């Protein structure tokens, strides 16, 4: 048979071990929940970043379109001047 003091030490140490296991389990659960929240926020940031990148690409294409439109406008202006000169010369012809 076991000494009563030894038995009490075993019981106390088992109770302390159970309490420690419960505390560790609670802390691990809190860590898992926090990690899931972080993962969700990272996903939202990633989605927002992709949308911003898509908009940035559109802006770059818009600048290129504006440059091309300016060139077309310049060419159209030259065509209009040339057609005006042709019109004047053909109306002056006998």
C-alpha positions as CSV (number, residue, x, y, z in Angstrom):
1,X,0.0,0.0,0.0
2,X,1.1,3.6,-0.7
3,X,2.1,6.1,1.8
4,X,-0.8,8.7,2.3
5,X,1.7,11.6,1.6
6,X,2.9,10.0,-1.6
7,X,-0.7,9.4,-2.6
8,X,-1.6,13.0,-2.0
9,X,1.4,14.2,-4.0
10,X,0.3,11.9,-6.9
11,X,-3.2,13.3,-6.8
12,X,-2.0,16.9,-6.6
13,X,0.4,16.4,-9.5
14,X,-2.3,14.7,-11.6
15,X,-4.7,17.6,-10.9
16,X,-1.9,20.1,-11.8
17,X,-1.2,18.1,-15.0
18,X,-4.9,18.1,-16.0
19,X,-5.1,21.9,-15.4
20,X,-2.0,22.5,-17.5
21,X,-3.4,20.3,-20.3
22,X,-6.7,22.3,-20.2
23,X,-4.8,25.6,-20.2
24,X,-2.7,24.5,-23.1
25,X,-5.7,23.3,-25.0
26,X,-7.5,26.6,-24.5
27,X,-4.4,28.5,-25.6
28,X,-4.0,26.3,-28.7
29,X,-7.6,26.9,-29.6
30,X,-7.1,30.7,-29.3
31,X,-4.0,30.4,-31.5
32,X,-6.0,28.5,-34.2
33,X,-8.8,31.0,-34.1
34,X,-6.4,33.9,-34.5
35,X,-4.6,32.1,-37.3
36,X,-7.9,31.6,-39.1
37,X,-8.8,35.3,-38.7
38,X,-5.4,36.3,-40.0
39,X,-5.8,34.0,-43.0
40,X,-9.2,35.6,-43.8
41,X,-7.7,39.1,-43.6
42,X,-4.8,38.1,-45.8
43,X,-7.3,36.7,-48.3
44,X,-9.2,40.0,-48.3
45,X,-6.0,41.9,-48.7
46,X,-4.9,39.6,-51.5
47,X,-8.2,40.1,-53.3
48,X,-8.0,43.9,-52.9
49,X,-4.4,43.9,-54.2
50,X,-5.4,41.9,-57.3
51,X,-8.3,44.4,-58.0
52,X,-5.9,47.3,-57.6
53,X,-3.4,45.7,-59.9
54,X,-6.2,45.1,-62.5
55,X,-7.2,48.8,-62.3
56,X,-3.6,49.8,-62.6
57,X,-3.2,47.8,-65.8
58,X,-6.4,49.5,-67.1
59,X,-4.9,52.9,-66.4
60,X,-1.7,52.0,-68.3
61,X,-3.8,50.9,-71.3
62,X,-5.9,54.0,-71.1
63,X,-2.7,56.1,-71.3
64,X,-1.6,54.2,-74.4
65,X,-5.1,54.7,-75.9
66,X,-4.9,58.4,-75.2
67,X,-1.5,58.6,-76.9
68,X,-2.8,56.7,-80.0
69,X,-5.9,58.9,-80.0
70,X,-3.7,62.0,-80.1
71,X,-1.8,60.6,-83.0
72,X,-5.0,59.8,-84.8
73,X,-6.3,63.3,-84.2
74,X,-3.1,64.8,-85.6
75,X,-3.4,62.6,-88.7
76,X,-7.1,63.5,-89.1
77,X,-6.2,67.2,-88.8
78,X,-3.7,66.8,-91.6
79,X,-6.2,64.9,-93.7
80,X,-8.8,67.6,-93.1
81,X,-6.3,70.3,-94.2
82,X,-5.4,68.4,-97.3
83,X,-9.0,67.7,-98.3
84,X,-9.7,71.4,-97.7
85,X,-6.9,72.3,-100.1
86,X,-8.2,69.8,-102.7
87,X,-11.7,71.3,-102.3
88,X,-10.4,74.8,-102.9
89,X,-8.4,73.8,-105.9
90,X,-11.2,71.8,-107.5
91,X,-13.7,74.6,-106.9
92,X,-11.2,77.1,-108.5
93,X,-10.8,75.0,-111.6
94,X,-12.5,76.2,-114.8
